[in-house]
Amino acid sequence: MPTSQQVQAFADACARAAETARGENGIGSLGEKTMHLALKFFYEPDPARHERKLQGYVTDAFTEHGAVEIQTAQIHRLTRKLESFLPVTDVRVVCPIAVEKRIIWLEPASGEAVETNRSRVHEKPLEVAAGLCALKALLQNPALSVDIVCLTADEYRLLDGGGETRKRRATKYEVIPTALTALIPLRTPKDYAELLPEGLPAPFTSAVLAKTAHIRRRDAQQALNLLASLGAIQPDGKRGRENLYTYASETNKPDR
């Protein structure tokens, strides 16, 4: 659980981001998204430290602890930037996920909210590990760390899609964070092992992990690939054509 100070700091960051976004962005604009802006304020409240040039690139923020890179999707796109940053500074990659989300439907012309639903989709920290598989070679570098920021959010969609409801393939306009629920730092193999769900038998396969964690089989395979490369788990033979895995050591087993 996050501390009360972290919860308040995140709430303050969201308020600052919303105020800034209202001043810069209108409905349908291409301004900076509120999620990204809120996380920049959370990790570095001083806007003068945002969007700093470094090694031929621009980092989201440069704090007293090094560069901060916020990535909401397609983590593999960070590879070249991180390769340039890591020889000269510590880098923290921030991966936000919405563990609970409301869908708010807007009329495209007016921007008026006309309907609100609770989303059935709940993003999971283990799915972040699947995305991080693209960076597995870089994650061996002690100068690189990862934070998974778990939050609640409101996702705004435009009623511009197909069908009677106008929701089919509708435009996803904006995701606005509303509260911090957990902050998961990934620094050690044990931290990565903690992402595995409770009730996972040992040894386990990617199919078993996917079923236990309620994630896609492909995501389970990629997560296991990453955890094995970092020494959080290790191969333990085969069951038929499926690879078996177990915790790499007693010290990597989650404290549950």
C-alpha positions as CSV (number, residue, x, y, z in Angstrom):
1,M,0.0,0.0,0.0
2,P,1.2,3.5,-0.7
3,T,1.9,5.8,2.2
4,S,-0.5,8.6,3.1
5,Q,2.2,11.1,1.9
6,Q,2.4,9.3,-1.5
7,V,-1.4,9.3,-1.9
8,Q,-1.6,13.0,-1.2
9,A,1.3,13.8,-3.4
10,F,-0.4,11.9,-6.2
11,A,-3.6,13.7,-5.6
12,D,-1.8,17.0,-5.8
13,A,-0.1,16.0,-9.0
14,C,-3.4,15.0,-10.6
15,A,-4.9,18.4,-9.6
16,R,-1.9,20.3,-11.1
17,A,-2.1,18.2,-14.3
18,A,-5.9,18.8,-14.7
19,E,-5.4,22.5,-14.2
20,T,-2.6,22.7,-16.7
21,A,-4.5,20.5,-19.2
22,R,-7.6,22.8,-18.9
23,G,-5.4,25.7,-19.8
24,E,-3.7,24.1,-22.8
25,N,-6.1,21.5,-24.2
26,G,-9.6,21.5,-25.5
27,I,-11.8,18.6,-26.6
28,G,-10.1,17.0,-29.6
29,S,-6.8,18.8,-29.1
30,L,-3.4,17.2,-29.4
31,G,-2.0,18.6,-26.2
32,E,-0.1,16.6,-23.6
33,K,-2.3,13.9,-22.0
34,T,-3.3,14.3,-18.4
35,M,-2.0,10.9,-17.2
36,H,1.5,11.6,-18.5
37,L,1.5,15.1,-17.0
38,A,0.2,14.0,-13.6
39,L,3.0,11.4,-13.4
40,K,5.6,14.0,-14.3
41,F,4.4,16.2,-11.4
42,F,4.3,13.2,-9.1
43,Y,7.9,12.3,-9.7
44,E,9.2,15.9,-10.1
45,P,7.0,18.7,-8.8
46,D,9.2,21.4,-10.4
47,P,8.1,21.9,-14.0
48,A,11.5,23.5,-14.8
49,R,12.9,19.9,-14.5
50,H,10.5,18.5,-17.0
51,E,11.3,17.8,-20.7
52,R,15.1,18.1,-20.2
53,K,17.6,17.4,-23.0
54,L,19.9,14.5,-22.4
55,Q,22.2,12.6,-24.8
56,G,20.4,13.8,-27.9
57,Y,17.0,12.9,-26.5
58,V,14.4,14.5,-24.2
59,T,13.7,12.9,-20.9
60,D,10.3,13.3,-19.2
61,A,11.9,14.6,-16.1
62,F,15.4,14.9,-14.6
63,T,15.3,14.7,-10.8
64,E,18.1,14.6,-8.2
65,H,18.0,10.8,-8.6
66,G,18.4,10.8,-12.4
67,A,16.1,10.6,-15.5
68,V,12.5,9.6,-15.3
69,E,10.8,8.0,-18.3
70,I,7.0,7.5,-18.3
71,Q,5.7,4.9,-20.7
72,T,2.0,4.0,-20.9
73,A,2.3,1.6,-23.8
74,Q,4.8,0.0,-26.2
75,I,7.7,-0.1,-23.8
76,H,10.1,-1.4,-26.5
77,R,10.2,2.1,-27.9
78,L,12.3,3.2,-25.0
79,T,15.2,1.0,-26.0
80,R,17.4,3.4,-27.9
81,K,16.8,6.2,-25.5
82,L,17.7,4.1,-22.5
83,E,20.8,2.9,-24.2
84,S,21.9,6.5,-24.5
85,F,20.9,7.5,-21.0
86,L,22.3,4.6,-18.9
87,P,26.0,5.3,-19.4
88,V,25.6,8.8,-17.9
89,T,22.8,8.6,-15.3
90,D,20.4,6.4,-13.4
91,V,17.0,6.0,-15.1
92,R,13.6,5.1,-13.6
93,V,11.0,3.8,-16.0
94,V,7.5,4.5,-14.8
95,C,4.7,2.2,-16.0
96,P,1.1,3.3,-14.9
97,I,-1.7,0.8,-15.0
98,A,-5.4,1.3,-14.3
99,V,-6.5,-1.4,-11.8
100,E,-10.0,0.2,-11.7
101,K,-11.5,2.4,-14.4
102,R,-14.7,4.2,-15.3
103,I,-15.7,4.8,-18.9
104,I,-17.2,8.2,-19.5
105,W,-18.9,8.7,-22.9
106,L,-18.8,12.1,-24.5
107,E,-20.8,13.8,-27.3
108,P,-18.1,14.6,-29.9
109,A,-19.4,18.0,-30.8
110,S,-20.1,19.4,-27.4
111,G,-17.9,17.3,-25.2
112,E,-20.9,16.7,-22.9
113,A,-20.7,13.6,-20.7
114,V,-23.8,11.5,-21.4
115,E,-23.1,8.1,-19.9
116,T,-20.8,6.5,-17.4
117,N,-20.0,2.8,-17.1
118,R,-17.6,0.8,-14.9
119,S,-15.0,-1.0,-17.0
120,R,-14.7,-4.8,-16.8
121,V,-11.0,-4.5,-17.7
122,H,-8.5,-4.4,-14.8
123,E,-4.9,-4.1,-15.7
124,K,-2.4,-6.2,-13.8
125,P,1.2,-5.6,-12.7
126,L,2.3,-8.9,-14.2
127,E,1.2,-7.6,-17.6
128,V,3.8,-4.9,-17.2
129,A,6.4,-7.5,-16.8
130,A,5.4,-9.0,-20.2
131,G,5.9,-5.6,-21.8
132,L,9.3,-5.2,-20.0
133,C,10.5,-8.3,-21.7
134,A,11.6,-6.1,-24.6
135,L,14.1,-4.4,-22.2
136,K,15.4,-7.5,-20.5
137,A,19.0,-7.0,-21.5
138,L,18.9,-3.4,-20.2
139,L,17.3,-4.4,-16.9
140,Q,20.5,-6.2,-16.0
141,N,22.0,-2.7,-15.5
142,P,21.7,-1.6,-11.9
143,A,21.3,2.0,-13.1
144,L,17.9,1.1,-14.5
145,S,14.9,0.6,-12.3
146,V,11.1,0.3,-12.8
147,D,8.1,1.6,-10.9
148,I,4.6,0.2,-11.6
149,V,2.1,2.8,-10.6
150,C,-1.3,1.3,-9.9
151,L,-4.2,3.8,-10.0
152,T,-7.8,4.3,-10.6
153,A,-8.8,6.3,-13.6
154,D,-11.6,7.8,-15.7
155,E,-11.3,7.0,-19.4
156,Y,-13.1,9.4,-21.7
157,R,-14.4,8.0,-25.1
158,L,-16.2,9.8,-27.9
159,L,-19.5,8.6,-29.2
160,D,-18.3,8.5,-32.7
161,G,-18.2,4.8,-33.4
162,G,-20.5,2.4,-35.3
163,G,-23.8,0.7,-34.4
164,E,-26.8,2.0,-32.7
165,T,-24.9,2.9,-29.5
166,R,-22.1,4.6,-31.5
167,K,-19.6,2.8,-29.2
168,R,-18.2,0.2,-31.6
169,R,-14.5,1.1,-32.3
170,A,-15.2,4.6,-30.8
171,T,-12.3,7.0,-30.2
172,K,-10.5,6.7,-26.9
173,Y,-9.9,10.4,-26.1
174,E,-8.2,10.6,-22.7
175,V,-7.4,8.7,-19.5
176,I,-7.4,10.8,-16.4
177,P,-5.9,9.3,-13.2
178,T,-8.0,9.8,-10.0
179,A,-6.2,8.1,-7.2
180,L,-3.0,6.1,-6.3
181,T,-3.7,2.6,-5.1
182,A,-0.2,1.0,-5.1
183,L,3.4,1.8,-6.0
184,I,5.4,-1.2,-6.9
185,P,9.2,-0.7,-7.2
186,L,11.1,-3.3,-9.2
187,R,14.7,-3.4,-8.2
188,T,15.7,-7.0,-7.4
189,P,14.8,-10.5,-8.6
190,K,12.6,-10.9,-5.6
191,D,10.7,-7.8,-6.5
192,Y,9.9,-9.3,-9.9
193,A,9.0,-12.7,-8.2
194,E,6.5,-10.8,-6.1
195,L,4.5,-10.1,-9.3
196,L,3.5,-13.7,-9.6
197,P,0.0,-14.5,-8.2
198,E,-0.8,-16.2,-4.9
199,G,-1.8,-19.9,-5.3
200,L,0.7,-20.6,-8.1
201,P,1.9,-24.2,-7.7
202,A,5.5,-25.1,-8.2
203,P,6.7,-26.0,-10.7
204,F,4.4,-24.1,-13.0
205,T,3.9,-23.6,-16.8
206,S,2.9,-20.5,-18.7
207,A,-0.6,-22.0,-19.2
208,V,-0.9,-22.4,-15.4
209,L,0.3,-18.9,-14.8
210,A,-2.1,-17.4,-17.4
211,K,-5.0,-19.2,-15.8
212,T,-4.0,-18.3,-12.2
213,A,-3.2,-14.7,-12.9
214,H,-6.1,-14.2,-15.4
215,I,-3.9,-12.9,-18.2
216,R,-3.3,-13.9,-21.8
217,R,-1.1,-16.9,-22.5
218,R,1.3,-14.8,-24.6
219,D,1.7,-12.3,-21.7
220,A,2.4,-15.1,-19.3
221,Q,5.1,-16.5,-21.6
222,Q,6.7,-13.1,-22.0
223,A,6.6,-12.4,-18.2
224,L,8.2,-15.8,-17.5
225,N,10.9,-15.0,-20.1
226,L,11.7,-11.8,-18.3
227,L,11.7,-13.2,-14.8
228,A,13.9,-16.1,-15.8
229,S,16.4,-13.7,-17.5
230,L,16.6,-11.7,-14.2
231,G,17.0,-14.7,-12.0
232,A,13.7,-14.4,-10.3
233,I,12.6,-17.9,-11.5
234,Q,14.4,-20.7,-13.2
235,P,13.6,-23.5,-15.7
236,D,12.7,-26.8,-14.0
237,G,12.4,-29.3,-16.9
238,K,9.4,-30.0,-19.1
239,R,5.9,-31.4,-18.8
240,G,5.1,-32.7,-22.3
241,R,6.0,-29.9,-24.6
242,E,5.6,-27.2,-22.0
243,N,8.5,-25.6,-20.0
244,L,8.3,-25.8,-16.2
245,Y,9.5,-23.1,-13.9
246,T,10.1,-22.6,-10.2
247,Y,11.5,-19.9,-8.0
248,A,15.2,-19.5,-8.4
249,S,15.8,-19.7,-4.7
250,E,14.1,-19.5,-1.3
251,T,14.9,-15.8,-1.1
252,N,13.0,-15.1,-4.2
253,K,9.7,-16.6,-3.0
254,P,7.1,-13.9,-2.2
255,D,6.5,-13.1,1.4
256,R,2.8,-14.1,1.7
